[in-house]
Structure formats: structure tokens, C-alpha cells
Amino acid sequence: MDIPAKVSVFNRTLEIKGKAATLIAVGDHYYEIVLDVQGRNHTVFFPVAETVLIFNEALPSITPDFEVER
């Protein structure tokens, strides 16, 4: 996971559902995120316990280079 990273933010308290943002840092109890609010970028600290982040860049598919004999 590279930071900064483009993410989608979900937070019930602020009623945010899949808003595009940029993850800047991860602390022990918060995410530091740059979020567009009314056309301007703002730094917002979201509590880890109440926030879900989905990274926009999907992980590459890893296929095993071996087969399991059954």
C-alpha cells in the first residue's frame, strides 16, 4: 500500500458514502485524508474505528505457480 493513495471513504457519522479522497497518513486512531468539501480540498482526520476506506487501485491478481494434487 503506497501513501498517498486514492481511496473511497465511508463514514456513517458524516453520512459519507464512497466519496473520493486521498489518504495521506495512518495514525494509531485516525486516518489523515484530503477531502473535497464544497469545491476546496480540506484535510480531515477520520477515526479508524468509524471509517471504512477502499483503495481505488486494485491489488494485482496472484495466481499460484503450482497445482495441488487431490
Helices and strands as residue ranges (DSSP letters): E 5-11, E 16-26, E 30-37, E 40-47, G 48-50, E 51-55
